[in-house]
Amino acid sequence: MGGLERLEYRGYDSAGLAVVTSDTEHLAVAKKAGKLVNLAKEFAQNPLADGTAAIGHTRWATHGPPTDTNAHPHLAADGRIAIIHNGIIENYSVLRAEMLAEGVTFHSDTDTEVAGHLLAHYVRDGLSLTDAMRAVARRLEGAFTLLAVDAAEPHVVVGTRRNSPLVAGIGEGENFLGSDVVAFIEHTRMALELGQDEVVEITPDAVRVTDLAGNPVHREPYEVTWDASAAQKGGFATFMDKEIHDQPAAVADTLRGRLNEQGRLKLDEGLIAESVLSSIDKIIVIACGTAAYAGMVARYAIEHWTRIPVEVELAHEFRYRDPVLSIRTLVVAVSQSGETMDTIMALRHAQQQGSPVVAIVNVQGSTIAREADAVLYTRAGPEIAVASTKAFLAQIAAAYLLGIYLAELRGNKFPDEIAALLSELDAMPAKIQRVLDTSEPLRELARSMVDERTVLFLGRHVGYPVALEGALKLKELAYIHAEGFAAGELKHGPIALVEPGQPVFIVLPSPRGREVLHSKVISNIQEVRARGARTIVIAEEGDTAAAEHADHLITVPVTPTLLMPLVTVVPLQIFAHELASAKGFDVDQPRNLAKSVTVE
């Protein structure tokens, strides 16, 4: 149960366990729709016996509604074999029709049960559970991670993966499998990431990895650099609030140790020749959701520092529009988990067209990190809350580093300019902390707005993606209508939404060096106030014009324009968290959302 609790942040609507007990003919199984508390109640009424091996799963419904019957694990071979599954089996209907014709009885609406019955078929033919899992994986199409136990092999758990995460934990006299190291970090910090189309067999004393043909595969273990306490709330009421407060450290950790022995910037892992990077003539950032907004922020800085045109693409649209790519196009894939399926498929498409790919990811050993040509880890530590906060800031910081790296490599910036940029970045964690330390009035404002049904966000330049992210956070957490707009678009349609009392957040550009943009957004504030809007303005300390035109003023430390999103987005995170909490919602696990979207 402890491992399942630590994976709750991924989002789920049912949960269950299967345990191999001393009875070598059957398994002990409990599964319930809803949250883990329902499963715990089931345990209280019908305790499961101690066993030699177990598998458990928190399911997010894809095929079939979230019911007790559709919850995982699923049984096959008259209760001898149990299987759990993350992902989607795309050819399940064909396989199911074959099995129905053979007289197999199905008890659920899931695609997973097909894999269970297929596994049982190969075991009945005399294969071991591991060999049967290889045979099953060869038959399946789609994205999946499968784990299974067999009562006849009481000390074995077998797993396989394709386009879906799976990692092994290496302990002493015990070994583990999970979709995330957080599942077993309490027991071991040594982990081993599984590759594409590989099968893993764990026993108490060994972890064996093979390919689908049965050939041994060597995988080098790595040490997780954080411990179980990093995945706990640390005295905060929610994981999200903790992670908001983790942001100064997350940004600092992202920036730390980035210079090599010669004092030049470096990537964490890189197989792209400097000659290739120095000849890049276009950059495309591929990402989804919050990560895409991080890419939008980065575009302003990278273009300014490198003079290379930058496009930002939603990963799920990228390969379907037949993008123009070449070896001189650098693709930057951004994903917290490194397992976002849309981004994985976009990355592969880019590589097939000959483009080098740099990954910005948080999870070491993840699919995107392994498949990219170079990696820049954000080092933000585990992010448990579904709505991203510290990962967003760490992604922005990492993208800034990539931009500076390219500018240095290509000679766009002199050494003293590079040093100045790095110094400005190094000052950001302390500035983020100042925003956190002065956030109580904002929290009070959020609690007073609990009955609001719609909130608008305006931003310009780097403030535009910040406005989009602020609206997304409110949608995710508070379940109210929220929209972010480029402030310059206001008179092209969105101003029609403004009526008396309408709350409007405005991310105001710095008046220093951006006087024209600052004055234009001040005009936007005047326009919405003239129509009765309630203006909540995020502005630099000392901005007297902002104070004059704001119904509520939120100040952030004076910051270079291109770096301002690192401080201006934090109040919007806090506001969304506090408003949702005041409404009584679960901010760590918003409805209908999962932490990682591992299906395309």
N, C-alpha and C positions, 0 to 999 in steps of 0.2 A: 504493500500500500504506500509505503514511503516514496518509492520511485514514481508511482502514479501521481502522487500529490505534487511532486516537484515538476511534473510535466503538465500540470493543469493549465499553465499559462498558454499552452499551444491552442487551447480551445477544444471543447468536446461536448457531446450531448449524451453519452452513455459510457459505461466503464465495466470492466470485468477481469477476472483472474481464472487461470486454470493451474492446478497444482498436481504434480506427480507424487502420489502417496505410496505407502507400503503395499497397497492393493495394486498389483502389477497388471490388472486387467482393465481398470477404469481410472478416470481422472476426477478430481474434485473441482467443481466449477461453480462460480458465482458471478452473475452479471446483472446489471440493472440500468435502466434508462435514467437520465438525469445526472446530477452531480455525484461526486464520490461519497458524499454523506449517505446517499441511498445505498451504495454498495456496502458502506460501513454498517448500516442498519441490518442489511442482509447477513453480514458476518456475525453480528451480535445474536441474531436468531438461529443461524446455522453456521457455526464456526467451521472453517476449513482446517483439515488436519495438516500438521507439519509435513513437509515433503522434501524431496531431493532436488527438484527442479520446478520452476514455475514461469509462466508468461502472463503478462497483463497488458491492457490496452485502454486508452481513453479515445473513444471513436468520435469522429465528426462525420455525420451522416452524408453519404453520397448516393448509394443505391439503397433505397428503403428508408422509411422514417425512423427516428430515434425511439425504438421500443426495446423492451427486455429481450425479445426474440432476436432482433437484429443486432443487439450489442455483441461485442466480441468478448471472449473467444468463441469460435464455432467448432463443433465436434464432428468427427467422422469416424468411420470404422467401428461403429457401435460404441462410441464413447472412448475409444482407445487413443485417438489422435485429436489434439486441439491445435487450432491455428489462429493467429491474429494478423492483421494486414493494415498497412497505411498506404493510401494511394488509390488508383483506379485501374482495374483490369479491363482493358478496352475490348477484348474478344470474349468476355465472359458469356455473352448471350449465345454465341456459337457453341462454346464448351458446355454450357448448361443444356442446350438442346440435345447435344450428343449424349449427355449423361441421362437425361430424362428418357431418351429412346432406349437406353440400357437398363432402365428400371430404377435409377437412383432417385431417392426421395429427398426433396429439399424442404428445409424447415424455416428458412428466412428469405428476405427479399434482397440479400446482399450479393455482390460479386465475389466477396471473400469466400463464401461457402463453396463456390465452384473450385477454388484452389484447394480447399480442405478435402473435398471428395476426390479430386485428382491425386492429391498426395496419398490418400488412403489406397487408391487404385494401385499405385506403384509399390507401396509397402506390401499389399496383398500378393503382388507378383514376386515378392522375395527381396526387394531392395531395402537397404538400410534407410533410416530417416534422412540421412545426409544425401545419399545417392538419389532418393526419391525427390528431395527438394531440388536437386540439379535438374532432374527430368521435368519437374513442374515448371521451373523457371524457363526452360527451353520452349515450353508450350504457351506461355503467357505473353500477351502484348500489353503495353501500357507502362504506367509508372507505379512501382510497388516496392514495399518492404514487407517481407513475410517472416514470421517466426513461428516455430512449431515444436511441440513435444509429443512423445509417444510413450504411453505407459509401459511398453515393452523395453524401452531404453531409458530407465529412470534417472540417469545421471547426465542426460544430453539435452541441449537446446540447439536447434539449427535455425539459421536465418539466411536470407538472401536479399539483394537489393537491385533495383533498376530505376534510375532517375528519382530516387527517394532516399532519405538519409538513413544510415545505420552505422553505429559505432560500437566497438567492443571495449569493455572495461577489464583491465587485467589486475586481478587481486591475488591474494595468497590463500590457496585452498578454495577459492571461489572466483568465478568470472561472470561477466555481465554482458548483456546486449541492450542497446537503447537507441532511440532516435536522436538523443542529445546526451552529452556527457553529464548534464545536470541530474539525470535519472540515477546515476550511481556514484556521483562525486563524493557522497558521504562515506563510501566504502573504499574508493581508490581514485588516485589522480593520474594513473597511467592508462592511456587510451590508445586504441588502434582503429583507424578509419577504414571502412570497407570500400573497395572500388566497385565500379560498374560491373554488373553481371558476375559477382563473386558470391560464393557460398561460405558461410562460417559455421563451424561446429564448436560449441564450447562444452567443456566438462569442468568439474571442480579444479582440475590440474592443467588444462591445456586449452589453447585457442588455435584452431586449425582453419586456414583459409585456402580455398581452392577456386579455380575458375569453373565454368559450366561443363568443361570436359573432364574435370577431376584432377587437373594438374595443380600441384602446390603453388601457392602465391605467397611471396614474402612481403609482409607489410611491417614497416618500422614503427614501433610504438612511440608515442610522444607523451610528455608530461603536461597536464593541465595546470596553468599557472595561477589559478585561483582555487579557493577551497569552498567547502559547503556553506560557510558563513556568508560568502558573497551572493549566494542564492536565497538568502533569508531576508526578512524585512528589516532587520536591524533597528527595531523600535518604531518604525513608521507604520501607519495604519494600513498602507497599501504598498505593493511592490512599485507601482507607478510613482508614488510620492518619493519613495526611496531612490528610484532611478532618476527622477528629476534632480534630487539632491546629490546624486552621484556624478552629475555632469561636469563639474570642475575637474574631478579626478579623471573622468573618462577622456576629456579633451587633453589633459596633461599627459595621460598615458599614451594617447595616440601620437602626440608630438615628441615624446621622449625617445632618445637614442637613435635619431634619424641620420646622424652624420657618420661617415666612414672614417678610416684612419687618416685620410687626406683632407678631412673636413668638408667633404662633399655629401650632398643628400644621396640617400640610397633607398631602394625598395626592399621589402622583406624577402621576397623571392623573385628572381627575374631571369628569364631565358630570352629576353628581347635584346638584341644587340643595340648598343648606343647609336651605331650608325643608322639603324632602322628608325629609332625614335627621333633622331635629329633630322630625318627627312620627312617626318609626318606633315601632311598638309591639311588634314581634317581630323577632328575628334568627334566621336559619337558616344554619348553616355546612354546606356540602356539600364532601365530600372523600373520598378513599379511602386505606386503609392508614395509613402513618405520618402523612400530612397530616391524616387524620381524628383521630388522637390529638392532634395540635397543636390542632385545633379543640376537642377536649374540654378541653384545658388552658385554652384561651382562654375557654371558657364561664364558668369560675369567676370570672375577672377581669372580663370584660365585664359580666356580670350584677351583680357587686358594685359596679363603678364607675358603671354607667349605670342600673341598676335596670330594664333591659329584659330580658324572658325570652329565653333563647338555647337553641335546639335544635341538635344536631349530627347530621347525617344522612349515611349512606354514599351517595355520589352515585349508585351503580348501583341503589339501591333507591328513591331520592327520587321520581322522576317516575312510577314504577309504582304508587305507593300513593295517587295523586291528592291531593297535599298542598294544604292550604288556604293560599292566597297572596293578597296584595293589594299595592297601592302602598305600604302602610304596613309591609310585610314586607321587611326588608333581607336579601338573600341574599349570603353571603360564600363565594366559591369559592376553595379553597386547592389549589394544585398547584405542585410544583417546576418541572416542565417547561412548564406551561401548555398541554400537549397531551394530558392525560389524557382519553380519549374519554368515559368515564362522566361526568366532571365537566363536560365541554363540553356534553353533551346535557342534563344537569341544569340547567346555566346557561341554555341556550336555552329550556327548559321554563319556568323561573322568569320570564324576560323575556316570554314569550308570555302569562303570567298577569298581567303588569303590574308585577312586582316589580323594584326596582332591584338591581343586582348589583355588588358590590365584589370585585375579584380580588386575592388575595395570591399572587403568582407570582415565580419567580426569573428566568425567561428573557424578556428584553425582546422585544417584537414577536411573542410566541407567540399562538396562537389565543385562549386564554382572556383574555390581556391585551388583545387587540384587540377582542374582542366584549363584554367587561364594560363597565359604565357608568362605573366608576372603578377605578383600579389602585393597589396598594401593592406596589412591588417589594421583594423581600427583599435583593437585591444581594449574595448570598452567593458569587457567582462560580461557575465550573463545578463541578458535583458529578459526578465520574466513576464512583465506586463505585456499584454498583446499590443497595446498602442505604443508605438516607438517614441522614445524621448532621447535618452543618452546615445542610442545608436545613431540617431539623426545628426546630432551635433558632432559625434565622432566621425561620421561619414563626410560631413562638410569639412572638418579639419583635415581628414586624410586627402580629400580632393584638393584642398589648398596646397598640401605638401606635394601632390602630384604636379600641380601647376607650377610650383616653384622649381621642382626637379626638372621639368621640361624647359622652363625658362633658363635655368642654369646650364643645362646640357646644350641648348641651342644658342647660347650666348645672347639671349634677349635681355638679360639683366647682368649688371656688373656685380662683382663679389660683395661690394659694400651695400648694394641694393638688396641682394639676397639676404645678407646678414640683418638688414633692417626689417625685412618682411618676417624673418624667423623670430626676431625680437618682439615684433608686434603680436605674432601668434602666441609666443610664450607668455604674454601678458593677459591673454584671454581667460584662462581658468579663474584668476582672481576677480576679473570683471563679472564673470558668470556668477561667482559666489556672492558678489555684492547685490546682484539682482535677487538671488534667493534670500539674502538676509533682509531685504526690504519688501518682501512679498505679502505681508499680512494685510495691508489695505486692499490689495487686489483680491485676496481670498474672501475678504468681507464683501467686496463688490459682487463677486460671483455668487455668494450665498444669498445676496439680496435679489438676484435675477433668476431665482429658481423657477419662476412661472413664465419666463420668456419662451416664445415658440420659434423665433427666428433671429439669427444674428448675422450681420454682414461684416466682411473684412476687406479692407482696401490696402494696397501697397503699390509701390513703384520701384523700378530698378530691382535691387536685391530684396526689397521689401515685398515684391509681388509674390515670389514663392513662399515667403514667410506667411503672407496672408492666406495662401492656399493651404499651407500646413495648419494654420490656426483653425480654419474652417473644417478641415478633415478631422482634427482632434475632437472638435465639438460634435461632429456627426458620429464619430466612432463611440464616444463616451456618453454623451447626453441625449442622443437620439432625437435631436431637434434639427430643423432646417438651418443650414449654415452654408454660406457661399463666400468664396474669395474671388476678388476681381482685381485686375490691373486698374489702378486709380484713373489712368487716362481713358479707360473704357467707360467710366461712369456715365458720361452724357450720351454714350452710344447705346444706351438701353437700361443698364442696371439701376439708374437713378429712379426708374419707375417703381422700384420696390420700396423706396423710402417713403414712410408715412410718419405722422407724429408718434414719438416714443420709440421708434425703431433703433435698437442698439447697433452702432457701427464702430468697429475697431479700425483705426487707421495707423499703419506703420509709417511713421514720418521719416523721410530721409534726413541725414545730417545737413545742417545749414553750412557746414564747413566744406567748401570745394564742390558742393552740389546745390548752390544757391537757387539755380533755375528750377531744379526738381523740387526742392523744398518749398519754394513759393507756389509751384503748381499744385502740390498736394495740400498746402494751406488753403488754396482756392477750392479744392474739392471738399475740404472740411466745411468751409463756409457754405458751399452749395447744399450739402446734406443737412446742415444745421438750419438753413433757411426753410427747409421742408419739415422741420420738427424732429430730426434725428437726435438721438442721444449719443454723443461722440466720446469714444474712449480712445485716447491718443497715446501711442507709445513713441516717446521722443527722447533725444539726448538730454542729459542734465544741462541746465542752463539755456535751454531753448525757450526764450521768452514768448515767441510767437505761438508755440504749441500751447503754452499755459493759457494764453489769451483765448484760444479757440476750442479748448477741450472742456467737456463736462466732467470728465475724469481723466487725469493725467498720470501716466505711468512712465517713470524715467528710468533710463539705462545709462551706464557709464559712457563717457565720450570714447568713441571707437572709430578706427579707420572705416570708411564707407564699405569696402568690400568684405570686411569682417563683421559688420553689424549683425547679420543674422544669428551669429553665435550668442548674442545677448537679447535681440528683439523677439526671438521665438520663445524664449523661456517664460515670459509672462503669459503667453497664449497657452502653453502647456499647463501652467498652474491654474489658469482660469478654467480650462476644460475639465481638469481633474476635480477642482473644487465644486463646480456647478453640478457635475455628474454625481459626486458624493452627496451633495445637498439633496439631490433628487432620490437618493437611496439606491443608486445603481452600482453594480459591481464594476469598478473601473479597471480592475486587472483582467477581467474576462468579459468583455462586452459581448452582447448577444450576436450570434451568427458569424463571429469572426474567429479566425485561427491565427496563431503567431506567424507561421510560415505557410505560404500557399504552395503546396508541393504537388499540385496537379495543374495542368495547363488548360 
